[in-house]
């Protein structure tokens, strides 16, 4: 077997065995004459064999490209033979257009917190009507439980979840039910504990700074190999684990002054892999920039990602539902239905407008003639938007079921690619709080202090003593979904409501029309109603808490039928006006 490692500053490199082979002599590695800074050695090895690399006689280090770290980020790597896995279900893929995503965290989707336990619950998602499961990061991190954004080995799978074999079983089970699988990957930083990349080479640079410290080296000396490292990792997930797409965390923190940009190189590589594999693959970026170039085609100067999260839609919908106005909600809260209408028809709210949160203009307008609407993701809740609240409280903690139903209708009938956060479909009451399992006491305390500062800066109300301790195991336990809730009320009715809306989205071509110019919105800011029109389909929502709203839908009741209604079916009168009670929603069709 060939072992390789990039260590350009090393004078000598050795392969050191571990585990059952720990007593065997190390294998000296030789410089690769064709690739500067690379070392290689041929040695007999099989799946599961454990090993380290040693640079210049220093401490044993795990392979930066290890697919498995069975003893955690500081332990030895283990050989993984991907060809050994017996895939049961042939899979031709599911494309992004027409998709509905479901964000899921393996560690809290079930009490067990494993791939196998989550796979046993996938039938629920297939019956719900989503098309893709979006997994939060699964790369190794210290301890057992965490969100996953402190991962330190971008090629490996967290062992407590089930390791590489567990992930493959999960993906295979999902594909067997017709579900695609998307993985959240983090290229913009590595976690603060267990990161050994700097010992191998210039993986980071002080040329740019990020909220997590030195930036990943995408444009300084040595950046060719660093770019290749992350490109190779991304392709390995899609190829070796048969994933259907990747969600790229915080791409605005991928600082790169080179041309082409790293994201353009990545999207080109993924498009090439899709052509070779003969199945659709896609990239979804989380971007704070409101920059149309993120999803614009590479040939026109864009980065070529296939979609991006749209926090503007979330913020507008959130303020319309809750009335909150702190922090980045301030601009949206001034006229929330106006903001919501703008995002539904134009994509971005901040498209060059002044952002009071940033103290400057922000964003640029999308060209709706060339940007299909599915390139933006719409959501009422995500791991970030819930988990970065002081108590991790979901919308269901403070909103009545009627407003939750209205939010679901606007997300699932929007012109964008919808996404749900796990448990949202039944109005889960379990919070989603930030939790960690750092083994370093100083780091654990720094994380606690950092979260308190963030909460204070965001002006969260309440007693700081009630804010959850990320390191307390009870914090993670509170976040585990309660699977007894869906059979209770109002959870069961909310679940049925989501199933109905998802069935309509599958059945009605107007709800997956990719042309955003075919979406119209009317609203009354003072009366608190909004009417979304997608071709012949109309979605009327009354956000008001008390008054009945008079919504002019444009056709009398005899010209329409109720496709869905919460809490009940309701048609407009002969005058074409729908009398919609407070906290209710109706979906109408011809």
NORQUIJO-V647612 format. One record per helix or strand of 2 or more residues. SS is the DSSP state (2 for helix, 1 for strand). FROM is the first residue (numbers start at 1). TO is the last residue. If there is no record, write none. Layout:
ss:SS from:FROM to:TO
ss:SS from:FROM to:TO
//
This chain:
ss:1 from:2 to:6
ss:1 from:13 to:18
ss:2 from:19 to:21
ss:1 from:27 to:28
ss:1 from:30 to:31
ss:1 from:38 to:42
ss:1 from:50 to:55
ss:1 from:77 to:78
ss:2 from:82 to:84
ss:1 from:100 to:104
ss:2 from:106 to:109
ss:2 from:115 to:119
ss:2 from:122 to:128
ss:1 from:132 to:135
ss:2 from:159 to:161
ss:2 from:163 to:176
ss:1 from:180 to:185
ss:2 from:197 to:200
ss:1 from:204 to:210
ss:1 from:213 to:216
ss:2 from:223 to:240
ss:1 from:245 to:248
ss:2 from:251 to:253
ss:2 from:262 to:277
ss:1 from:282 to:285
ss:2 from:292 to:294
ss:2 from:298 to:300
ss:1 from:307 to:309
ss:2 from:311 to:322
ss:2 from:327 to:333
ss:2 from:336 to:346
ss:1 from:353 to:355
ss:1 from:360 to:362
ss:2 from:373 to:375
ss:1 from:376 to:378
ss:2 from:383 to:387
ss:2 from:395 to:397
ss:2 from:401 to:412
ss:1 from:417 to:421
ss:2 from:424 to:426
ss:2 from:441 to:457
ss:2 from:464 to:466
ss:2 from:473 to:479
ss:2 from:485 to:487
ss:2 from:491 to:507
ss:2 from:509 to:512
ss:2 from:516 to:518
ss:1 from:519 to:524
ss:1 from:529 to:534
ss:1 from:537 to:542
ss:1 from:549 to:552
ss:2 from:557 to:559
ss:1 from:561 to:566
ss:1 from:577 to:580
ss:1 from:584 to:589
//
